[in-house]
Amino acid sequence: MKFITFFLTLSLFKVSAWGAVINVGAGESIQSAINSASNGDVIVLSYPGQYTDDLNITSKSITIRSTDSANTGILGNIVVSAIPTSGQVNFVEFSVSGTIDINGSGRVVFQNMTVQENLSLQGISDCFIKKSTFAKTISMPQTLDDSGNPSRLAILQSTVSKKVTSRASKNWLGYSNFKDVYLEGTIEVVGNKFYGQSLGGIGIDLNASHSVANIHNNIISQFSTHQYADITEEAIGIRVAGGAKAHIINNWIYNNYDSHNAGTETLSGIGVFVKNTADTKIINNMISNNYIQSGTSDGGSANIWAPSDNVIIAYNGMTNNGNGIAVGGGGTAHNPSTNVSFTASQFLINTTHGGANLGHPDGIYQDHDGSRANIGPNGGCRYIPNGRTTNKAIPISFSATPETVPSNGQLSIKSAGATVK
């Protein structure tokens, strides 16, 4: 199969001064600087300490940045509203102790930031987050911005300690650390670590019939629990629901289970749970130790639990500790003979390289060196091996249409054998 994929090779997070520079020193008011600023101005926090301001940014397109990211912080909340059409608000290299609420169309950028409370994004066009830490949740609940245009969320090389919930039209999550996410829309999730902290729940929750997701080269683990009570659809690595489409390729999904011997566990303890889908492919993944320890299981307790309709399961490497099953929910239509069984000891050996050259033989799945794909999170060619640490440009592929290129963006075309005329 030959294909063309459009990548947006963007300097999305490059923030530079394009207006006046307003310095705010010790004992001075950031809010006063905001009030006097014009669109395009840069407010520089030059005091390497704590500012005690609650900030309100209304109808402004400005940058707030510090000169000492390690020591500069704002002890307060930030509200942003009515960003001008095609405007942008940038937050660069400081910490915020409170919540950040952003309303109205426009773009917001966070770079090298630390935010201790929740981030709420209502009706905005774009949110781009790079090398930042959010101690609590991120929420972007609207598909369209306040001007009726598709909204976008991108998170790169960052950490979000609690849940990300996004119904943005286009979502890109790459080379970052997350607890759990709920996503709708056009979705790419690549090179991340999802760690459930043994609190149950669902690692990656994909929903809605308009959703199309590419989930690849991630590590998703420890959505385990130890509950006395009945549970339903808990302890799951990835769930595909609402008729969403998902391609789940070259991930490592493990240790999602309920270890208590009481209660009824309904459709729980599953690595990949396909509840209903228009098209899902589960290929080249390492999947292990997803199960119900004991008690009564009503479906689930499996590495993969999926219907036979609209689902392809092949070339996955799987093992269990004896409590669950490899594949269930759809019978032999899944063609399990193409999957690879590992013993527990073999699985430990293969956590870096997966099943070497045991993945799908089709060329579109091949490794970076052009060889047949390995099974596991380091297999395939659709990710950047050093994506979590590189300072070079990262390709962000929201979709295969060039309409997503913003002003000053660059569009490149990567072909896997197609002839472009």
MARNUBA-94628 format. One line per field, with one value per residue (C-alpha): residue number from 1; residue in three letters; x, y negated, z negated. Coordinates in pm, 1 decimal. Layout:
BEGIN
i NUM|...
aa ALA|...
c1 X|...
c2 Y|...
c3 Z|...
***
This chain:
BEGIN
i 1|2|3|4|5|6|7|8|9|10|11|12|13|14|15|16|17|18|19|20|21|22|23|24|25|26|27|28|29|30|31|32|33|34|35|36|37|38|39|40|41|42|43|44|45|46|47|48|49|50|51|52|53|54|55|56|57|58|59|60|61|62|63|64|65|66|67|68|69|70|71|72|73|74|75|76|77|78|79|80|81|82|83|84|85|86|87|88|89|90|91|92|93|94|95|96|97|98|99|100|101|102|103|104|105|106|107|108|109|110|111|112|113|114|115|116|117|118|119|120|121|122|123|124|125|126|127|128|129|130|131|132|133|134|135|136|137|138|139|140|141|142|143|144|145|146|147|148|149|150|151|152|153|154|155|156|157|158|159|160|161|162|163|164|165|166|167|168|169|170|171|172|173|174|175|176|177|178|179|180|181|182|183|184|185|186|187|188|189|190|191|192|193|194|195|196|197|198|199|200|201|202|203|204|205|206|207|208|209|210|211|212|213|214|215|216|217|218|219|220|221|222|223|224|225|226|227|228|229|230|231|232|233|234|235|236|237|238|239|240|241|242|243|244|245|246|247|248|249|250|251|252|253|254|255|256|257|258|259|260|261|262|263|264|265|266|267|268|269|270|271|272|273|274|275|276|277|278|279|280|281|282|283|284|285|286|287|288|289|290|291|292|293|294|295|296|297|298|299|300|301|302|303|304|305|306|307|308|309|310|311|312|313|314|315|316|317|318|319|320|321|322|323|324|325|326|327|328|329|330|331|332|333|334|335|336|337|338|339|340|341|342|343|344|345|346|347|348|349|350|351|352|353|354|355|356|357|358|359|360|361|362|363|364|365|366|367|368|369|370|371|372|373|374|375|376|377|378|379|380|381|382|383|384|385|386|387|388|389|390|391|392|393|394|395|396|397|398|399|400|401|402|403|404|405|406|407|408|409|410|411|412|413|414|415|416|417|418|419|420|421
aa MET|LYS|PHE|ILE|THR|PHE|PHE|LEU|THR|LEU|SER|LEU|PHE|LYS|VAL|SER|ALA|TRP|GLY|ALA|VAL|ILE|ASN|VAL|GLY|ALA|GLY|GLU|SER|ILE|GLN|SER|ALA|ILE|ASN|SER|ALA|SER|ASN|GLY|ASP|VAL|ILE|VAL|LEU|SER|TYR|PRO|GLY|GLN|TYR|THR|ASP|ASP|LEU|ASN|ILE|THR|SER|LYS|SER|ILE|THR|ILE|ARG|SER|THR|ASP|SER|ALA|ASN|THR|GLY|ILE|LEU|GLY|ASN|ILE|VAL|VAL|SER|ALA|ILE|PRO|THR|SER|GLY|GLN|VAL|ASN|PHE|VAL|GLU|PHE|SER|VAL|SER|GLY|THR|ILE|ASP|ILE|ASN|GLY|SER|GLY|ARG|VAL|VAL|PHE|GLN|ASN|MET|THR|VAL|GLN|GLU|ASN|LEU|SER|LEU|GLN|GLY|ILE|SER|ASP|CYS|PHE|ILE|LYS|LYS|SER|THR|PHE|ALA|LYS|THR|ILE|SER|MET|PRO|GLN|THR|LEU|ASP|ASP|SER|GLY|ASN|PRO|SER|ARG|LEU|ALA|ILE|LEU|GLN|SER|THR|VAL|SER|LYS|LYS|VAL|THR|SER|ARG|ALA|SER|LYS|ASN|TRP|LEU|GLY|TYR|SER|ASN|PHE|LYS|ASP|VAL|TYR|LEU|GLU|GLY|THR|ILE|GLU|VAL|VAL|GLY|ASN|LYS|PHE|TYR|GLY|GLN|SER|LEU|GLY|GLY|ILE|GLY|ILE|ASP|LEU|ASN|ALA|SER|HIS|SER|VAL|ALA|ASN|ILE|HIS|ASN|ASN|ILE|ILE|SER|GLN|PHE|SER|THR|HIS|GLN|TYR|ALA|ASP|ILE|THR|GLU|GLU|ALA|ILE|GLY|ILE|ARG|VAL|ALA|GLY|GLY|ALA|LYS|ALA|HIS|ILE|ILE|ASN|ASN|TRP|ILE|TYR|ASN|ASN|TYR|ASP|SER|HIS|ASN|ALA|GLY|THR|GLU|THR|LEU|SER|GLY|ILE|GLY|VAL|PHE|VAL|LYS|ASN|THR|ALA|ASP|THR|LYS|ILE|ILE|ASN|ASN|MET|ILE|SER|ASN|ASN|TYR|ILE|GLN|SER|GLY|THR|SER|ASP|GLY|GLY|SER|ALA|ASN|ILE|TRP|ALA|PRO|SER|ASP|ASN|VAL|ILE|ILE|ALA|TYR|ASN|GLY|MET|THR|ASN|ASN|GLY|ASN|GLY|ILE|ALA|VAL|GLY|GLY|GLY|GLY|THR|ALA|HIS|ASN|PRO|SER|THR|ASN|VAL|SER|PHE|THR|ALA|SER|GLN|PHE|LEU|ILE|ASN|THR|THR|HIS|GLY|GLY|ALA|ASN|LEU|GLY|HIS|PRO|ASP|GLY|ILE|TYR|GLN|ASP|HIS|ASP|GLY|SER|ARG|ALA|ASN|ILE|GLY|PRO|ASN|GLY|GLY|CYS|ARG|TYR|ILE|PRO|ASN|GLY|ARG|THR|THR|ASN|LYS|ALA|ILE|PRO|ILE|SER|PHE|SER|ALA|THR|PRO|GLU|THR|VAL|PRO|SER|ASN|GLY|GLN|LEU|SER|ILE|LYS|SER|ALA|GLY|ALA|THR|VAL|LYS
c1 0.0|129.0|20.5|91.8|89.0|95.3|300.0|294.5|657.4|585.2|763.5|443.1|609.4|858.5|773.3|958.4|913.4|726.5|608.8|714.5|883.9|736.4|947.8|778.5|1017.6|992.8|683.0|535.1|197.2|169.5|-196.9|-102.9|141.3|-132.0|-373.4|-122.9|-1.7|-94.9|-136.5|201.7|371.5|591.1|565.8|890.5|889.5|1238.0|1205.7|1327.6|1063.9|689.8|433.0|104.0|-132.2|-459.3|-441.9|-716.4|-621.2|-909.3|-900.9|-521.4|-268.6|42.8|330.0|415.9|757.6|1022.9|1399.6|1444.8|1211.2|1337.8|1250.5|975.4|611.6|265.7|73.9|-274.2|-519.3|-522.6|-829.9|-796.2|-1093.9|-1178.9|-842.6|-848.6|-924.8|-606.6|-449.5|-227.9|-145.9|187.5|296.3|668.4|901.7|736.1|505.1|141.8|0.1|-367.8|-610.5|-597.5|-931.3|-922.0|-1235.3|-1305.7|-1154.0|-781.5|-463.1|-279.2|73.1|239.6|615.2|836.5|555.0|451.0|80.7|-35.4|-411.4|-655.0|-640.7|-981.0|-1002.6|-1347.9|-1421.7|-1059.7|-909.4|-577.9|-385.1|-20.4|173.3|546.0|785.1|539.2|403.7|38.5|-22.0|-395.3|-639.0|-665.1|-1011.6|-1101.5|-1469.0|-1568.3|-1519.9|-1550.4|-1415.0|-1638.9|-1603.1|-1724.6|-1382.3|-1229.8|-1037.2|-697.2|-497.8|-129.7|78.7|448.7|724.0|510.7|360.6|-5.9|-54.4|-431.9|-686.7|-686.3|-1037.8|-1058.3|-1336.6|-1131.5|-1170.4|-800.9|-582.0|-210.6|-38.7|326.6|632.3|479.7|372.4|4.1|-219.0|-533.1|-706.8|-1054.0|-1043.7|-1277.4|-1206.5|-906.6|-643.5|-277.9|-118.4|248.6|545.4|379.8|380.6|41.6|72.7|-245.1|-90.6|-292.0|-606.8|-812.3|-988.1|-903.1|-572.9|-681.7|-1057.2|-1162.0|-1521.1|-1772.4|-1854.7|-1668.9|-1343.3|-1047.2|-744.8|-387.7|-244.2|114.1|442.9|298.4|345.9|16.6|31.5|-88.0|-455.7|-501.7|-721.9|-793.9|-1164.0|-1404.1|-1708.3|-1850.1|-1683.4|-1781.4|-1540.9|-1250.1|-881.0|-853.3|-554.1|-739.9|-1115.9|-1270.3|-1638.2|-1914.0|-1831.6|-1487.1|-1218.3|-879.3|-547.9|-363.5|-13.0|323.0|220.3|308.3|-4.2|28.5|-73.8|-436.8|-624.2|-840.2|-661.1|-937.6|-1118.9|-1463.1|-1723.4|-1835.7|-1610.4|-1800.5|-1593.8|-1289.5|-925.7|-859.9|-559.2|-758.3|-1138.5|-1327.2|-1680.7|-1806.1|-1627.3|-1655.7|-1298.2|-1026.9|-689.3|-480.2|-140.3|221.5|146.6|300.7|9.5|42.6|-107.0|-453.5|-698.5|-934.3|-750.7|-1055.7|-1419.4|-1687.5|-1598.7|-1875.4|-1673.0|-1324.4|-1023.6|-833.6|-545.5|-793.0|-1172.7|-1344.8|-1628.8|-1542.9|-1711.4|-1492.2|-1189.5|-854.5|-620.3|-284.4|89.1|60.5|291.8|91.6|128.9|-66.3|-6.3|-268.6|-574.5|-695.0|-716.0|-537.2|-828.9|-1200.6|-1535.5|-1533.3|-1435.4|-1207.7|-1287.6|-988.5|-750.2|-533.7|-283.7|-89.6|-32.0|283.7|290.2|563.6|646.6|691.3|1070.5|1076.4|857.9|1106.9|1386.0|1182.4|1059.1|1309.4|1298.7|971.4|947.0|1232.0|1114.6|790.5|552.8|324.9|524.0|358.3|606.3|393.8|472.0|848.2|1107.8|1322.8|1605.0|1373.5|1352.9|1033.8|857.9|940.2|654.3|630.8|671.1|1002.3|879.2|754.7|865.2|590.3|755.9|1078.0|1302.8|1435.8|1109.3|1091.8|1426.0|1499.6|1501.1|1453.2|1121.2|859.8|619.7|260.9|5.6|-341.8|-484.7|-401.7|-531.1|-319.3|-589.1|-431.1|-116.3|-129.5|20.7|399.0|372.6|559.9|408.1|617.1|503.0|642.6|579.4|623.4|663.2|387.7|460.3|357.9|252.6
c2 0.0|-343.6|-661.4|-1028.8|-1185.8|-1559.9|-1679.3|-2025.8|-2104.9|-2413.1|-2649.1|-2662.5|-2749.4|-3010.3|-3324.3|-3644.2|-4011.8|-4199.4|-4504.6|-4720.0|-4562.7|-4648.0|-4550.0|-4465.9|-4462.4|-4390.9|-4544.8|-4651.7|-4545.3|-4301.2|-4398.5|-4763.3|-4658.4|-4452.3|-4746.3|-4975.4|-4720.5|-4726.3|-4427.4|-4270.6|-4400.5|-4181.7|-4206.5|-4093.3|-3979.5|-4088.6|-4019.1|-3662.9|-3608.0|-3587.5|-3835.3|-3841.8|-3934.3|-3792.2|-3874.9|-3962.2|-3984.4|-4114.5|-4192.5|-4183.7|-3991.5|-3995.8|-3792.4|-3753.8|-3604.0|-3602.1|-3639.6|-3366.5|-3071.1|-2876.0|-3145.9|-3362.6|-3292.2|-3445.1|-3372.1|-3405.3|-3313.8|-3419.5|-3492.1|-3552.7|-3660.0|-3810.9|-3754.8|-3960.8|-3782.0|-3599.8|-3715.1|-3518.7|-3525.6|-3370.1|-3255.7|-3179.9|-3058.0|-3119.3|-2942.3|-3008.5|-2893.6|-2930.3|-2837.6|-2962.4|-3024.2|-3118.7|-3218.3|-3334.4|-3265.4|-3316.5|-3126.5|-3067.0|-2927.6|-2786.3|-2728.1|-2619.7|-2687.4|-2532.7|-2557.8|-2428.0|-2431.9|-2354.0|-2493.9|-2559.4|-2644.2|-2762.6|-2860.5|-2926.3|-2847.0|-2688.7|-2587.0|-2487.1|-2355.5|-2279.8|-2169.5|-2264.6|-2099.1|-2105.8|-1964.4|-1919.9|-1897.1|-2043.4|-2082.2|-2190.3|-2095.9|-2255.2|-2127.5|-2475.3|-2805.7|-3105.2|-3208.2|-2869.4|-2741.8|-2403.6|-2417.2|-2252.7|-2127.6|-2026.8|-1911.0|-1841.1|-1727.3|-1817.2|-1660.8|-1667.0|-1501.0|-1466.4|-1422.0|-1582.4|-1613.0|-1746.1|-1759.1|-1987.8|-1924.7|-1829.5|-1689.6|-1609.3|-1468.7|-1380.8|-1271.8|-1370.4|-1223.3|-1185.0|-1014.1|-967.6|-1137.4|-1155.9|-1258.5|-1323.0|-1456.3|-1400.1|-1258.2|-1160.9|-1030.6|-940.0|-854.7|-927.7|-755.5|-706.4|-598.5|-516.0|-525.7|-212.3|-426.1|-232.0|-423.5|-427.5|-541.5|-661.3|-696.9|-756.4|-845.5|-983.7|-867.5|-1162.2|-1065.4|-922.8|-836.0|-721.0|-585.4|-470.2|-416.8|-488.3|-310.1|-268.8|-99.6|-61.6|-148.4|117.4|120.5|322.0|267.3|454.4|309.7|396.7|218.1|157.8|60.6|-6.5|86.5|41.4|-73.1|-199.0|-213.4|-278.6|-372.5|-570.5|-438.9|-601.3|-482.8|-395.8|-261.5|-128.7|-39.7|32.2|-46.2|131.4|184.2|368.7|409.4|300.0|523.9|558.1|759.5|780.8|1111.9|959.0|787.2|830.3|686.4|604.7|545.0|455.6|556.8|506.1|383.9|264.4|258.4|191.4|122.2|24.5|-114.6|-194.6|-73.2|28.6|191.5|332.5|422.5|468.0|396.5|555.9|635.1|815.7|869.5|725.6|931.2|982.9|1154.9|1332.5|1275.0|1272.3|1143.4|1044.8|997.6|856.3|997.5|992.4|829.3|741.6|747.8|651.1|739.9|920.5|658.1|370.4|484.1|624.1|773.6|901.0|928.6|837.3|987.7|1100.8|1283.0|1307.2|1418.3|1691.4|1498.3|1345.5|1441.1|1308.6|1204.0|1218.4|1076.2|1162.1|1522.7|1656.7|1374.1|1191.5|1437.8|1476.2|1699.7|1391.5|1277.8|1378.6|1540.0|1447.8|1609.1|1375.2|1402.6|1339.8|1036.0|878.9|934.8|777.7|464.2|251.5|404.4|595.3|893.8|815.9|837.8|1008.8|722.1|675.5|744.0|467.7|191.0|-83.4|63.0|101.8|-21.8|-330.3|-124.2|18.0|364.5|549.6|389.6|485.5|544.4|284.4|-88.1|-123.5|37.6|-130.3|-450.9|-697.5|-848.0|-1023.6|-800.8|-1101.0|-1293.7|-1336.8|-1519.7|-1678.2|-2055.0|-2024.5|-2083.2|-1813.0|-1718.1|-1765.9|-1591.5|-1706.7|-1572.9|-1499.1|-1831.2|-2144.2|-2367.4|-2333.2|-2527.1|-2852.1|-3182.7|-3149.8|-2769.7|-2539.5|-2242.0|-1944.1|-1621.6|-1287.7|-1002.7|-632.0|-544.0|-742.8|-943.2|-1307.6|-1470.8
c3 0.0|89.3|-80.5|-123.6|-468.1|-524.2|-819.9|-968.8|-1045.8|-1248.0|-1480.2|-1678.8|-2003.3|-1893.0|-2083.5|-2002.1|-2072.7|-1802.3|-1995.1|-2287.6|-2590.7|-2932.5|-3233.4|-3563.8|-3858.1|-4229.8|-4390.8|-4056.4|-3921.1|-3631.6|-3592.0|-3543.8|-3272.6|-3104.0|-3116.1|-2945.3|-2688.9|-2321.0|-2094.4|-2026.4|-2342.0|-2562.3|-2940.6|-3101.8|-3465.4|-3570.0|-3945.0|-4027.5|-4292.1|-4351.1|-4220.3|-4411.0|-4128.0|-4001.7|-3630.4|-3385.4|-3016.3|-2803.8|-2431.4|-2422.1|-2211.4|-2430.2|-2574.5|-2942.5|-3009.3|-3279.1|-3282.2|-3545.6|-3490.8|-3792.7|-4048.5|-3898.8|-3980.5|-4002.7|-4323.2|-4182.6|-3910.1|-3543.5|-3331.2|-2956.7|-2744.7|-2406.2|-2240.0|-1916.8|-1590.5|-1480.3|-1808.5|-2044.9|-2416.3|-2515.7|-2862.5|-2877.4|-3154.4|-3490.6|-3735.4|-3829.2|-4162.0|-4068.6|-3793.3|-3435.4|-3259.9|-2891.5|-2700.5|-2346.9|-2007.2|-1954.1|-2025.3|-2351.1|-2388.9|-2701.5|-2689.8|-2980.4|-3224.8|-3557.8|-3648.2|-3986.3|-3928.0|-3645.8|-3292.1|-3130.7|-2758.1|-2646.1|-2287.0|-2185.9|-1845.5|-1942.2|-2250.3|-2208.2|-2509.3|-2504.7|-2780.7|-3052.9|-3366.3|-3472.4|-3820.7|-3767.9|-3476.3|-3126.9|-2976.1|-2620.0|-2581.2|-2249.6|-1894.1|-1739.8|-1864.0|-1929.4|-1564.3|-1441.4|-1330.0|-1424.6|-1751.6|-1807.0|-2103.5|-2088.7|-2385.9|-2334.8|-2575.8|-2876.8|-3190.2|-3291.2|-3629.5|-3615.1|-3340.1|-2994.6|-2850.3|-2496.0|-2242.1|-2021.5|-1652.3|-1627.1|-1903.4|-1899.4|-2210.0|-2171.1|-2369.2|-2703.1|-3039.3|-3122.9|-3372.2|-3161.1|-2867.9|-2712.5|-2345.2|-2054.4|-1703.2|-1476.0|-1708.7|-1708.2|-2028.8|-1982.6|-2204.3|-2539.8|-2877.7|-3044.0|-3407.0|-3597.6|-3947.9|-4042.8|-4064.2|-3811.1|-3535.5|-3164.6|-3015.8|-2670.5|-2623.9|-2261.5|-2187.1|-1932.0|-1578.6|-1420.9|-1592.1|-1399.4|-1612.8|-1550.7|-1876.7|-1834.8|-2018.2|-2362.7|-2696.6|-2886.0|-3224.3|-3580.2|-3540.6|-3804.5|-4111.1|-4426.0|-4486.6|-4710.5|-4530.9|-4189.3|-3899.5|-3537.0|-3256.8|-3488.7|-3477.3|-3100.8|-2896.7|-2587.4|-2525.8|-2182.7|-2207.8|-2041.8|-1694.3|-1689.4|-1446.0|-1590.1|-1465.6|-1772.1|-1658.5|-1829.0|-2186.1|-2510.2|-2723.9|-3053.0|-3419.9|-3395.0|-3639.4|-3951.0|-4217.9|-4484.0|-4524.9|-4588.2|-4373.9|-4015.7|-3747.3|-3428.8|-3114.7|-3321.5|-3343.0|-2971.2|-2772.5|-2469.7|-2496.3|-2173.3|-2286.4|-1942.0|-1638.4|-1270.0|-1210.1|-1455.9|-1389.0|-1676.2|-1529.4|-1648.3|-2015.6|-2325.3|-2559.7|-2891.8|-3239.0|-3184.0|-3386.9|-3680.1|-3966.3|-4106.8|-4188.7|-3921.6|-3576.9|-3335.0|-3016.7|-2999.9|-3188.6|-2860.9|-2679.4|-2404.0|-2424.9|-2101.3|-1865.8|-1543.7|-1323.3|-1201.2|-1405.4|-1286.9|-1547.0|-1423.2|-1495.5|-1863.2|-2124.6|-2426.8|-2756.0|-3082.7|-3439.0|-3396.6|-3517.6|-3191.7|-2826.4|-2521.3|-2298.7|-2370.5|-2276.8|-1906.1|-1858.3|-1588.4|-1345.2|-1495.4|-1327.4|-1640.3|-1458.0|-1342.9|-1701.8|-1891.3|-2235.0|-2481.4|-2811.7|-3106.4|-3090.3|-2715.3|-2764.6|-3004.5|-2756.0|-2477.5|-2652.7|-2462.4|-2120.2|-2132.8|-1902.7|-1664.8|-1303.5|-1410.5|-1333.4|-1035.6|-715.4|-512.7|-426.9|-580.9|-925.7|-874.6|-1124.9|-1076.6|-928.2|-661.9|-816.9|-904.0|-1199.6|-1555.8|-1795.6|-2072.3|-2137.2|-1952.1|-1632.2|-1317.3|-1148.5|-1238.9|-1543.1|-1643.4|-1859.7|-2058.2|-2042.9|-2420.8|-2436.1|-2099.7|-2056.6|-1683.1|-1506.5|-1571.0|-1289.0|-1404.5|-1183.8|-1279.8|-954.0|-589.4|-466.1|-421.6|-568.6|-915.0|-821.8|-1025.4|-927.5|-883.3|-900.7|-666.0|-490.2|-389.2|-228.2|-335.6|-94.0|-151.4|214.2|379.7|692.6|656.8|984.0
***
